[in-house]
């Protein structure tokens, strides 16, 4: 893709999907480091400390989970750029800076791209399925899986505890895109490429027993928006691993009786009543 074409690229559309990746990066990062530093144990430890700074964690699991979960943003950006621009965004480690913004009671995580980022068009003569598969295999083997492995080793947790969150994240992305995307061709490309991710990638690519993106969504009543539903997460985000912490309402670990009690509590607190 030419430099003039790149000037027309708009990263702001990622904001609608809560994805924080752009050449501008965070407005006021409280912590940042080259993504390549995820291969250094001391740097990963520093990132975990910074990542838990706003939530009073009881250990390393919560921040490692949040940082690991934020890597899904790279997967989502990959899919959405392929859909909207039919192009491959270079997400090599050396082009990325990991950033944290501290907002007092919570942190937001994201990545700053080099200003001279590379965006290359999908070849016209490419077999799209094979081409997309090779792009994702490269992403997971050289970028995402090594970082998740490094985070897990430093935090003393199993990598699957991070990976298992990705199933519902992808399902929510697909659901959101179906509602937000107005370009029919882009939506068809997204559906196709998500199909590649779900059906053509085995667990070895992720250093796992299975493909973590494969997930059958389950829905529950949404007490935050009565009358609607929300998806149970495919994996626990470890948010309960903090002082006085408790599991999220849509945590897969939450027992049905406790979930119902939580639903009534949320409704009562919002003035919605029970039922």
WOLINJO-V784999 format. One line per field, one symbol per residue. phi: phi as a letter, one per 40 degrees, with the letter a starting at -180 (. if undefined). A space follows every 10 residues. Layout:
phi->???
This chain:
phi->.ccccccccb ccccccbfbb aaccgccbcc aaaddccccb dccccccccc cbcbbfccac cccccccccc cddccccdcc ccccbfabcc bcdccbbcbb bcbgbabbba bbcdccdbbb ccdccccddc ccdcccccdc cbbccccccc dccccgbcdc ccdccccccc cccccccccc cbcccccccc ccccccccbb bcccccgbca ccccaccbbb dbccbdgbbb ccccaccgcc cadfcaccdb cccccdcccc ccdccccccc gcgch
